[in-house]
Amino acid sequence: MVKHSIDGASFTSLYAHLNSRSVSVGQSVSKGQLLGTVGQTGNAFGTHLHFELHRGTYVYSATSAASSVNPLNYL
């Protein structure tokens, strides 16, 4: 997960099913920096990146979108 500020609002992006990570907890990252490599971990049926964008902090919910937002609205 990476914490961001977009137009003054707080967001958290999530990158799941990575094969490897190139950054550590607490590390600052820059635009374009490699975060990891795409993989097939967990309950996955092929190599892919599972990406989510959440307003504020990440909130897990097995039944709803919780705090997730459509990332296309912020590109």
PyMOL Python script that loads the backbone (N, CA, C, O; Angstrom):
from pymol import cmd

cmd.read_pdbstr("""\
ATOM      1  N   MET A   1       0.838  -1.174   0.000  1.00  0.00           N
ATOM      2  CA  MET A   1       0.000   0.000   0.000  1.00  0.00           C
ATOM      3  C   MET A   1       0.886   1.241   0.000  1.00  0.00           C
ATOM      4  O   MET A   1       1.960   1.263   0.601  1.00  0.00           O
ATOM      5  N   VAL A   2       0.408   2.264  -0.685  1.00  0.00           N
ATOM      6  CA  VAL A   2       1.118   3.534  -0.761  1.00  0.00           C
ATOM      7  C   VAL A   2       0.120   4.647  -0.416  1.00  0.00           C
ATOM      8  O   VAL A   2      -0.984   4.693  -0.959  1.00  0.00           O
ATOM      9  N   LYS A   3       0.522   5.530   0.485  1.00  0.00           N
ATOM     10  CA  LYS A   3      -0.315   6.678   0.848  1.00  0.00           C
ATOM     11  C   LYS A   3       0.007   7.829  -0.087  1.00  0.00           C
ATOM     12  O   LYS A   3       1.172   8.088  -0.389  1.00  0.00           O
ATOM     13  N   HIS A   4      -1.054   8.533  -0.554  1.00  0.00           N
ATOM     14  CA  HIS A   4      -0.915   9.640  -1.508  1.00  0.00           C
ATOM     15  C   HIS A   4      -1.731  10.833  -1.033  1.00  0.00           C
ATOM     16  O   HIS A   4      -2.618  10.713  -0.188  1.00  0.00           O
ATOM     17  N   SER A   5      -1.407  11.972  -1.593  1.00  0.00           N
ATOM     18  CA  SER A   5      -2.241  13.153  -1.465  1.00  0.00           C
ATOM     19  C   SER A   5      -2.578  13.588  -2.880  1.00  0.00           C
ATOM     20  O   SER A   5      -1.685  13.871  -3.679  1.00  0.00           O
ATOM     21  N   ILE A   6      -3.869  13.641  -3.188  1.00  0.00           N
ATOM     22  CA  ILE A   6      -4.333  14.061  -4.512  1.00  0.00           C
ATOM     23  C   ILE A   6      -5.231  15.276  -4.311  1.00  0.00           C
ATOM     24  O   ILE A   6      -6.295  15.168  -3.701  1.00  0.00           O
ATOM     25  N   ASP A   7      -4.809  16.426  -4.821  1.00  0.00           N
ATOM     26  CA  ASP A   7      -5.552  17.681  -4.658  1.00  0.00           C
ATOM     27  C   ASP A   7      -5.892  17.936  -3.191  1.00  0.00           C
ATOM     28  O   ASP A   7      -6.984  18.408  -2.876  1.00  0.00           O
ATOM     29  N   GLY A   8      -4.956  17.622  -2.296  1.00  0.00           N
ATOM     30  CA  GLY A   8      -5.133  17.865  -0.870  1.00  0.00           C
ATOM     31  C   GLY A   8      -5.891  16.789  -0.113  1.00  0.00           C
ATOM     32  O   GLY A   8      -5.987  16.855   1.112  1.00  0.00           O
ATOM     33  N   ALA A   9      -6.430  15.800  -0.812  1.00  0.00           N
ATOM     34  CA  ALA A   9      -7.163  14.711  -0.162  1.00  0.00           C
ATOM     35  C   ALA A   9      -6.247  13.493  -0.004  1.00  0.00           C
ATOM     36  O   ALA A   9      -5.365  13.258  -0.831  1.00  0.00           O
ATOM     37  N   SER A  10      -6.465  12.730   1.056  1.00  0.00           N
ATOM     38  CA  SER A  10      -5.651  11.555   1.354  1.00  0.00           C
ATOM     39  C   SER A  10      -6.219  10.311   0.676  1.00  0.00           C
ATOM     40  O   SER A  10      -7.425  10.067   0.714  1.00  0.00           O
ATOM     41  N   PHE A  11      -5.330   9.521   0.051  1.00  0.00           N
ATOM     42  CA  PHE A  11      -5.710   8.278  -0.613  1.00  0.00           C
ATOM     43  C   PHE A  11      -4.692   7.197  -0.284  1.00  0.00           C
ATOM     44  O   PHE A  11      -3.553   7.498   0.073  1.00  0.00           O
ATOM     45  N   THR A  12      -5.100   5.952  -0.403  1.00  0.00           N
ATOM     46  CA  THR A  12      -4.203   4.807  -0.273  1.00  0.00           C
ATOM     47  C   THR A  12      -4.382   3.928  -1.495  1.00  0.00           C
ATOM     48  O   THR A  12      -5.501   3.524  -1.813  1.00  0.00           O
ATOM     49  N   SER A  13      -3.281   3.626  -2.186  1.00  0.00           N
ATOM     50  CA  SER A  13      -3.351   2.697  -3.320  1.00  0.00           C
ATOM     51  C   SER A  13      -2.825   1.342  -2.862  1.00  0.00           C
ATOM     52  O   SER A  13      -1.907   1.261  -2.046  1.00  0.00           O
ATOM     53  N   LEU A  14      -3.411   0.297  -3.389  1.00  0.00           N
ATOM     54  CA  LEU A  14      -3.087  -1.070  -3.004  1.00  0.00           C
ATOM     55  C   LEU A  14      -2.644  -1.834  -4.246  1.00  0.00           C
ATOM     56  O   LEU A  14      -3.277  -1.746  -5.298  1.00  0.00           O
ATOM     57  N   TYR A  15      -1.563  -2.577  -4.114  1.00  0.00           N
ATOM     58  CA  TYR A  15      -0.992  -3.357  -5.216  1.00  0.00           C
ATOM     59  C   TYR A  15      -0.876  -4.798  -4.725  1.00  0.00           C
ATOM     60  O   TYR A  15      -0.015  -5.093  -3.897  1.00  0.00           O
ATOM     61  N   ALA A  16      -1.718  -5.692  -5.214  1.00  0.00           N
ATOM     62  CA  ALA A  16      -1.752  -7.063  -4.701  1.00  0.00           C
ATOM     63  C   ALA A  16      -1.342  -8.066  -5.774  1.00  0.00           C
ATOM     64  O   ALA A  16      -1.346  -7.759  -6.966  1.00  0.00           O
ATOM     65  N   HIS A  17      -0.995  -9.252  -5.336  1.00  0.00           N
ATOM     66  CA  HIS A  17      -0.541 -10.373  -6.159  1.00  0.00           C
ATOM     67  C   HIS A  17       0.833 -10.132  -6.760  1.00  0.00           C
ATOM     68  O   HIS A  17       1.170 -10.704  -7.797  1.00  0.00           O
ATOM     69  N   LEU A  18       1.638  -9.274  -6.105  1.00  0.00           N
ATOM     70  CA  LEU A  18       2.992  -9.037  -6.593  1.00  0.00           C
ATOM     71  C   LEU A  18       3.862 -10.267  -6.368  1.00  0.00           C
ATOM     72  O   LEU A  18       3.740 -10.944  -5.348  1.00  0.00           O
ATOM     73  N   ASN A  19       4.722 -10.545  -7.307  1.00  0.00           N
ATOM     74  CA  ASN A  19       5.685 -11.633  -7.196  1.00  0.00           C
ATOM     75  C   ASN A  19       6.834 -11.232  -6.267  1.00  0.00           C
ATOM     76  O   ASN A  19       7.364 -12.061  -5.528  1.00  0.00           O
ATOM     77  N   SER A  20       7.213  -9.945  -6.315  1.00  0.00           N
ATOM     78  CA  SER A  20       8.263  -9.428  -5.437  1.00  0.00           C
ATOM     79  C   SER A  20       8.000  -7.953  -5.188  1.00  0.00           C
ATOM     80  O   SER A  20       7.327  -7.290  -5.978  1.00  0.00           O
ATOM     81  N   ARG A  21       8.537  -7.440  -4.077  1.00  0.00           N
ATOM     82  CA  ARG A  21       8.428  -6.014  -3.751  1.00  0.00           C
ATOM     83  C   ARG A  21       9.805  -5.381  -3.811  1.00  0.00           C
ATOM     84  O   ARG A  21      10.794  -5.976  -3.381  1.00  0.00           O
ATOM     85  N   SER A  22       9.862  -4.174  -4.344  1.00  0.00           N
ATOM     86  CA  SER A  22      11.125  -3.448  -4.480  1.00  0.00           C
ATOM     87  C   SER A  22      11.241  -2.302  -3.486  1.00  0.00           C
ATOM     88  O   SER A  22      12.243  -1.586  -3.486  1.00  0.00           O
ATOM     89  N   VAL A  23      10.236  -2.116  -2.642  1.00  0.00           N
ATOM     90  CA  VAL A  23      10.236  -1.053  -1.642  1.00  0.00           C
ATOM     91  C   VAL A  23       9.900  -1.658  -0.278  1.00  0.00           C
ATOM     92  O   VAL A  23       9.420  -2.787  -0.187  1.00  0.00           O
ATOM     93  N   SER A  24      10.159  -0.893   0.772  1.00  0.00           N
ATOM     94  CA  SER A  24       9.949  -1.351   2.141  1.00  0.00           C
ATOM     95  C   SER A  24       8.934  -0.474   2.858  1.00  0.00           C
ATOM     96  O   SER A  24       8.658   0.645   2.426  1.00  0.00           O
ATOM     97  N   VAL A  25       8.382  -0.978   3.947  1.00  0.00           N
ATOM     98  CA  VAL A  25       7.439  -0.223   4.776  1.00  0.00           C
ATOM     99  C   VAL A  25       8.117   1.049   5.269  1.00  0.00           C
ATOM    100  O   VAL A  25       9.245   1.011   5.760  1.00  0.00           O
ATOM    101  N   GLY A  26       7.417   2.181   5.133  1.00  0.00           N
ATOM    102  CA  GLY A  26       7.931   3.454   5.596  1.00  0.00           C
ATOM    103  C   GLY A  26       8.792   4.199   4.593  1.00  0.00           C
ATOM    104  O   GLY A  26       9.128   5.363   4.809  1.00  0.00           O
ATOM    105  N   GLN A  27       9.149   3.547   3.509  1.00  0.00           N
ATOM    106  CA  GLN A  27       9.985   4.173   2.486  1.00  0.00           C
ATOM    107  C   GLN A  27       9.165   5.154   1.661  1.00  0.00           C
ATOM    108  O   GLN A  27       8.014   4.875   1.327  1.00  0.00           O
ATOM    109  N   SER A  28       9.749   6.299   1.332  1.00  0.00           N
ATOM    110  CA  SER A  28       9.107   7.237   0.404  1.00  0.00           C
ATOM    111  C   SER A  28       9.391   6.762  -1.014  1.00  0.00           C
ATOM    112  O   SER A  28      10.485   6.285  -1.316  1.00  0.00           O
ATOM    113  N   VAL A  29       8.393   6.898  -1.876  1.00  0.00           N
ATOM    114  CA  VAL A  29       8.560   6.487  -3.272  1.00  0.00           C
ATOM    115  C   VAL A  29       8.264   7.672  -4.179  1.00  0.00           C
ATOM    116  O   VAL A  29       7.601   8.629  -3.779  1.00  0.00           O
ATOM    117  N   SER A  30       8.765   7.593  -5.399  1.00  0.00           N
ATOM    118  CA  SER A  30       8.587   8.657  -6.382  1.00  0.00           C
ATOM    119  C   SER A  30       7.757   8.168  -7.553  1.00  0.00           C
ATOM    120  O   SER A  30       7.680   6.968  -7.817  1.00  0.00           O
ATOM    121  N   LYS A  31       7.141   9.099  -8.248  1.00  0.00           N
ATOM    122  CA  LYS A  31       6.388   8.784  -9.453  1.00  0.00           C
ATOM    123  C   LYS A  31       7.282   8.037 -10.426  1.00  0.00           C
ATOM    124  O   LYS A  31       8.398   8.474 -10.704  1.00  0.00           O
ATOM    125  N   GLY A  32       6.798   6.903 -10.951  1.00  0.00           N
ATOM    126  CA  GLY A  32       7.542   6.113 -11.916  1.00  0.00           C
ATOM    127  C   GLY A  32       8.474   5.086 -11.303  1.00  0.00           C
ATOM    128  O   GLY A  32       9.059   4.281 -12.027  1.00  0.00           O
ATOM    129  N   GLN A  33       8.626   5.095  -9.988  1.00  0.00           N
ATOM    130  CA  GLN A  33       9.523   4.154  -9.320  1.00  0.00           C
ATOM    131  C   GLN A  33       8.930   2.747  -9.330  1.00  0.00           C
ATOM    132  O   GLN A  33       7.724   2.578  -9.153  1.00  0.00           O
ATOM    133  N   LEU A  34       9.773   1.741  -9.536  1.00  0.00           N
ATOM    134  CA  LEU A  34       9.338   0.346  -9.505  1.00  0.00           C
ATOM    135  C   LEU A  34       8.978  -0.038  -8.081  1.00  0.00           C
ATOM    136  O   LEU A  34       9.803   0.088  -7.175  1.00  0.00           O
ATOM    137  N   LEU A  35       7.745  -0.508  -7.873  1.00  0.00           N
ATOM    138  CA  LEU A  35       7.295  -0.949  -6.553  1.00  0.00           C
ATOM    139  C   LEU A  35       7.458  -2.451  -6.382  1.00  0.00           C
ATOM    140  O   LEU A  35       7.662  -2.929  -5.267  1.00  0.00           O
ATOM    141  N   GLY A  36       7.370  -3.193  -7.470  1.00  0.00           N
ATOM    142  CA  GLY A  36       7.488  -4.643  -7.431  1.00  0.00           C
ATOM    143  C   GLY A  36       7.233  -5.219  -8.807  1.00  0.00           C
ATOM    144  O   GLY A  36       7.059  -4.489  -9.782  1.00  0.00           O
ATOM    145  N   THR A  37       7.215  -6.554  -8.871  1.00  0.00           N
ATOM    146  CA  THR A  37       6.950  -7.233 -10.140  1.00  0.00           C
ATOM    147  C   THR A  37       5.633  -7.986 -10.068  1.00  0.00           C
ATOM    148  O   THR A  37       5.256  -8.504  -9.017  1.00  0.00           O
ATOM    149  N   VAL A  38       4.950  -8.038 -11.175  1.00  0.00           N
ATOM    150  CA  VAL A  38       3.643  -8.670 -11.270  1.00  0.00           C
ATOM    151  C   VAL A  38       3.774 -10.157 -10.991  1.00  0.00           C
ATOM    152  O   VAL A  38       4.755 -10.790 -11.381  1.00  0.00           O
ATOM    153  N   GLY A  39       2.777 -10.706 -10.312  1.00  0.00           N
ATOM    154  CA  GLY A  39       2.855 -12.124  -9.967  1.00  0.00           C
ATOM    155  C   GLY A  39       1.518 -12.830 -10.008  1.00  0.00           C
ATOM    156  O   GLY A  39       0.565 -12.374 -10.641  1.00  0.00           O
ATOM    157  N   GLN A  40       1.473 -13.949  -9.321  1.00  0.00           N
ATOM    158  CA  GLN A  40       0.294 -14.807  -9.293  1.00  0.00           C
ATOM    159  C   GLN A  40       0.154 -15.389  -7.890  1.00  0.00           C
ATOM    160  O   GLN A  40      -0.022 -16.599  -7.742  1.00  0.00           O
ATOM    161  N   THR A  41       0.228 -14.550  -6.860  1.00  0.00           N
ATOM    162  CA  THR A  41       0.167 -15.010  -5.480  1.00  0.00           C
ATOM    163  C   THR A  41      -1.271 -15.064  -4.982  1.00  0.00           C
ATOM    164  O   THR A  41      -2.174 -14.483  -5.584  1.00  0.00           O
ATOM    165  N   GLY A  42      -1.465 -15.764  -3.882  1.00  0.00           N
ATOM    166  CA  GLY A  42      -2.791 -15.831  -3.277  1.00  0.00           C
ATOM    167  C   GLY A  42      -3.774 -16.571  -4.144  1.00  0.00           C
ATOM    168  O   GLY A  42      -3.415 -17.523  -4.837  1.00  0.00           O
ATOM    169  N   ASN A  43      -5.018 -16.133  -4.106  1.00  0.00           N
ATOM    170  CA  ASN A  43      -6.109 -16.771  -4.850  1.00  0.00           C
ATOM    171  C   ASN A  43      -6.200 -16.132  -6.238  1.00  0.00           C
ATOM    172  O   ASN A  43      -7.141 -15.394  -6.529  1.00  0.00           O
ATOM    173  N   ALA A  44      -5.222 -16.421  -7.084  1.00  0.00           N
ATOM    174  CA  ALA A  44      -5.155 -15.827  -8.417  1.00  0.00           C
ATOM    175  C   ALA A  44      -5.138 -16.934  -9.466  1.00  0.00           C
ATOM    176  O   ALA A  44      -4.653 -18.037  -9.213  1.00  0.00           O
ATOM    177  N   PHE A  45      -5.668 -16.629 -10.634  1.00  0.00           N
ATOM    178  CA  PHE A  45      -5.746 -17.617 -11.712  1.00  0.00           C
ATOM    179  C   PHE A  45      -4.870 -17.250 -12.899  1.00  0.00           C
ATOM    180  O   PHE A  45      -5.063 -17.767 -13.999  1.00  0.00           O
ATOM    181  N   GLY A  46      -3.931 -16.379 -12.685  1.00  0.00           N
ATOM    182  CA  GLY A  46      -3.009 -15.966 -13.729  1.00  0.00           C
ATOM    183  C   GLY A  46      -2.219 -14.758 -13.266  1.00  0.00           C
ATOM    184  O   GLY A  46      -2.614 -14.073 -12.323  1.00  0.00           O
ATOM    185  N   THR A  47      -1.118 -14.500 -13.921  1.00  0.00           N
ATOM    186  CA  THR A  47      -0.275 -13.373 -13.570  1.00  0.00           C
ATOM    187  C   THR A  47      -1.008 -12.069 -13.855  1.00  0.00           C
ATOM    188  O   THR A  47      -1.489 -11.848 -14.967  1.00  0.00           O
ATOM    189  N   HIS A  48      -1.090 -11.211 -12.847  1.00  0.00           N
ATOM    190  CA  HIS A  48      -1.767  -9.929 -13.008  1.00  0.00           C
ATOM    191  C   HIS A  48      -1.458  -9.027 -11.818  1.00  0.00           C
ATOM    192  O   HIS A  48      -0.885  -9.477 -10.825  1.00  0.00           O
ATOM    193  N   LEU A  49      -1.832  -7.776 -11.917  1.00  0.00           N
ATOM    194  CA  LEU A  49      -1.743  -6.821 -10.821  1.00  0.00           C
ATOM    195  C   LEU A  49      -3.154  -6.500 -10.362  1.00  0.00           C
ATOM    196  O   LEU A  49      -4.001  -6.121 -11.172  1.00  0.00           O
ATOM    197  N   HIS A  50      -3.410  -6.647  -9.087  1.00  0.00           N
ATOM    198  CA  HIS A  50      -4.688  -6.247  -8.495  1.00  0.00           C
ATOM    199  C   HIS A  50      -4.456  -4.858  -7.903  1.00  0.00           C
ATOM    200  O   HIS A  50      -3.727  -4.721  -6.920  1.00  0.00           O
ATOM    201  N   PHE A  51      -5.058  -3.842  -8.483  1.00  0.00           N
ATOM    202  CA  PHE A  51      -4.868  -2.453  -8.059  1.00  0.00           C
ATOM    203  C   PHE A  51      -6.171  -1.903  -7.517  1.00  0.00           C
ATOM    204  O   PHE A  51      -7.229  -2.098  -8.115  1.00  0.00           O
ATOM    205  N   GLU A  52      -6.102  -1.218  -6.389  1.00  0.00           N
ATOM    206  CA  GLU A  52      -7.264  -0.532  -5.817  1.00  0.00           C
ATOM    207  C   GLU A  52      -6.826   0.854  -5.358  1.00  0.00           C
ATOM    208  O   GLU A  52      -5.673   1.050  -4.974  1.00  0.00           O
ATOM    209  N   LEU A  53      -7.745   1.809  -5.398  1.00  0.00           N
ATOM    210  CA  LEU A  53      -7.509   3.137  -4.850  1.00  0.00           C
ATOM    211  C   LEU A  53      -8.594   3.390  -3.810  1.00  0.00           C
ATOM    212  O   LEU A  53      -9.781   3.209  -4.084  1.00  0.00           O
ATOM    213  N   HIS A  54      -8.181   3.810  -2.616  1.00  0.00           N
ATOM    214  CA  HIS A  54      -9.114   4.055  -1.510  1.00  0.00           C
ATOM    215  C   HIS A  54      -8.988   5.490  -1.036  1.00  0.00           C
ATOM    216  O   HIS A  54      -7.883   6.013  -0.893  1.00  0.00           O
ATOM    217  N   ARG A  55     -10.134   6.127  -0.793  1.00  0.00           N
ATOM    218  CA  ARG A  55     -10.128   7.467  -0.200  1.00  0.00           C
ATOM    219  C   ARG A  55      -9.788   7.314   1.269  1.00  0.00           C
ATOM    220  O   ARG A  55     -10.413   6.527   1.980  1.00  0.00           O
ATOM    221  N   GLY A  56      -8.795   8.069   1.724  1.00  0.00           N
ATOM    222  CA  GLY A  56      -8.350   7.952   3.115  1.00  0.00           C
ATOM    223  C   GLY A  56      -7.509   6.699   3.278  1.00  0.00           C
ATOM    224  O   GLY A  56      -6.677   6.389   2.425  1.00  0.00           O
ATOM    225  N   THR A  57      -7.722   5.983   4.364  1.00  0.00           N
ATOM    226  CA  THR A  57      -6.968   4.761   4.618  1.00  0.00           C
ATOM    227  C   THR A  57      -7.693   3.561   4.033  1.00  0.00           C
ATOM    228  O   THR A  57      -8.895   3.617   3.775  1.00  0.00           O
ATOM    229  N   TYR A  58      -6.963   2.484   3.828  1.00  0.00           N
ATOM    230  CA  TYR A  58      -7.529   1.246   3.298  1.00  0.00           C
ATOM    231  C   TYR A  58      -8.468   0.642   4.330  1.00  0.00           C
ATOM    232  O   TYR A  58      -8.116   0.525   5.504  1.00  0.00           O
ATOM    233  N   VAL A  59      -9.661   0.260   3.894  1.00  0.00           N
ATOM    234  CA  VAL A  59     -10.637  -0.413   4.746  1.00  0.00           C
ATOM    235  C   VAL A  59     -11.034  -1.698   4.051  1.00  0.00           C
ATOM    236  O   VAL A  59     -11.607  -1.665   2.962  1.00  0.00           O
ATOM    237  N   TYR A  60     -10.733  -2.844   4.676  1.00  0.00           N
ATOM    238  CA  TYR A  60     -11.083  -4.126   4.077  1.00  0.00           C
ATOM    239  C   TYR A  60     -12.550  -4.421   4.299  1.00  0.00           C
ATOM    240  O   TYR A  60     -13.080  -4.187   5.385  1.00  0.00           O
ATOM    241  N   SER A  61     -13.207  -4.936   3.270  1.00  0.00           N
ATOM    242  CA  SER A  61     -14.570  -5.424   3.378  1.00  0.00           C
ATOM    243  C   SER A  61     -14.739  -6.567   2.402  1.00  0.00           C
ATOM    244  O   SER A  61     -14.471  -6.416   1.210  1.00  0.00           O
ATOM    245  N   ALA A  62     -15.182  -7.710   2.899  1.00  0.00           N
ATOM    246  CA  ALA A  62     -15.409  -8.868   2.042  1.00  0.00           C
ATOM    247  C   ALA A  62     -16.730  -8.754   1.283  1.00  0.00           C
ATOM    248  O   ALA A  62     -16.970  -9.515   0.346  1.00  0.00           O
ATOM    249  N   THR A  63     -17.582  -7.818   1.675  1.00  0.00           N
ATOM    250  CA  THR A  63     -18.911  -7.743   1.080  1.00  0.00           C
ATOM    251  C   THR A  63     -19.205  -6.460   0.316  1.00  0.00           C
ATOM    252  O   THR A  63     -20.216  -6.382  -0.381  1.00  0.00           O
ATOM    253  N   SER A  64     -18.339  -5.446   0.431  1.00  0.00           N
ATOM    254  CA  SER A  64     -18.619  -4.197  -0.277  1.00  0.00           C
ATOM    255  C   SER A  64     -17.314  -3.537  -0.718  1.00  0.00           C
ATOM    256  O   SER A  64     -16.225  -4.020  -0.408  1.00  0.00           O
ATOM    257  N   ALA A  65     -17.436  -2.453  -1.428  1.00  0.00           N
ATOM    258  CA  ALA A  65     -16.264  -1.746  -1.925  1.00  0.00           C
ATOM    259  C   ALA A  65     -15.578  -0.924  -0.835  1.00  0.00           C
ATOM    260  O   ALA A  65     -14.490  -0.391  -1.052  1.00  0.00           O
ATOM    261  N   ALA A  66     -16.206  -0.820   0.332  1.00  0.00           N
ATOM    262  CA  ALA A  66     -15.664  -0.071   1.481  1.00  0.00           C
ATOM    263  C   ALA A  66     -15.234   1.316   1.034  1.00  0.00           C
ATOM    264  O   ALA A  66     -16.052   2.070   0.507  1.00  0.00           O
ATOM    265  N   SER A  67     -13.979   1.668   1.230  1.00  0.00           N
ATOM    266  CA  SER A  67     -13.514   3.028   0.906  1.00  0.00           C
ATOM    267  C   SER A  67     -12.956   3.149  -0.496  1.00  0.00           C
ATOM    268  O   SER A  67     -12.367   4.177  -0.828  1.00  0.00           O
ATOM    269  N   SER A  68     -13.120   2.130  -1.333  1.00  0.00           N
ATOM    270  CA  SER A  68     -12.519   2.162  -2.664  1.00  0.00           C
ATOM    271  C   SER A  68     -13.250   3.160  -3.580  1.00  0.00           C
ATOM    272  O   SER A  68     -14.453   3.388  -3.460  1.00  0.00           O
ATOM    273  N   VAL A  69     -12.472   3.737  -4.490  1.00  0.00           N
ATOM    274  CA  VAL A  69     -13.003   4.680  -5.482  1.00  0.00           C
ATOM    275  C   VAL A  69     -12.493   4.256  -6.855  1.00  0.00           C
ATOM    276  O   VAL A  69     -11.540   3.484  -6.962  1.00  0.00           O
ATOM    277  N   ASN A  70     -13.130   4.763  -7.896  1.00  0.00           N
ATOM    278  CA  ASN A  70     -12.707   4.471  -9.253  1.00  0.00           C
ATOM    279  C   ASN A  70     -11.447   5.281  -9.561  1.00  0.00           C
ATOM    280  O   ASN A  70     -11.511   6.509  -9.602  1.00  0.00           O
ATOM    281  N   PRO A  71     -10.293   4.618  -9.781  1.00  0.00           N
ATOM    282  CA  PRO A  71      -9.060   5.363 -10.025  1.00  0.00           C
ATOM    283  C   PRO A  71      -9.091   6.197 -11.302  1.00  0.00           C
ATOM    284  O   PRO A  71      -8.346   7.170 -11.419  1.00  0.00           O
ATOM    285  N   LEU A  72      -9.937   5.834 -12.257  1.00  0.00           N
ATOM    286  CA  LEU A  72     -10.021   6.614 -13.497  1.00  0.00           C
ATOM    287  C   LEU A  72     -10.485   8.035 -13.236  1.00  0.00           C
ATOM    288  O   LEU A  72     -10.217   8.931 -14.037  1.00  0.00           O
ATOM    289  N   ASN A  73     -11.182   8.255 -12.120  1.00  0.00           N
ATOM    290  CA  ASN A  73     -11.632   9.601 -11.780  1.00  0.00           C
ATOM    291  C   ASN A  73     -10.486  10.508 -11.341  1.00  0.00           C
ATOM    292  O   ASN A  73     -10.669  11.718 -11.204  1.00  0.00           O
ATOM    293  N   TYR A  74      -9.297   9.926 -11.117  1.00  0.00           N
ATOM    294  CA  TYR A  74      -8.180  10.692 -10.586  1.00  0.00           C
ATOM    295  C   TYR A  74      -6.969  10.728 -11.517  1.00  0.00           C
ATOM    296  O   TYR A  74      -5.908  11.215 -11.128  1.00  0.00           O
ATOM    297  N   LEU A  75      -7.114  10.222 -12.732  1.00  0.00           N
ATOM    298  CA  LEU A  75      -6.019  10.250 -13.690  1.00  0.00           C
ATOM    299  C   LEU A  75      -6.036  11.534 -14.501  1.00  0.00           C
ATOM    300  O   LEU A  75      -5.179  11.732 -15.363  1.00  0.00           O
TER     301      LEU A  75
END
""", "prot")
cmd.dss("prot")
cmd.show_as("cartoon", "prot")
cmd.util.cbc("prot")
cmd.orient("prot")
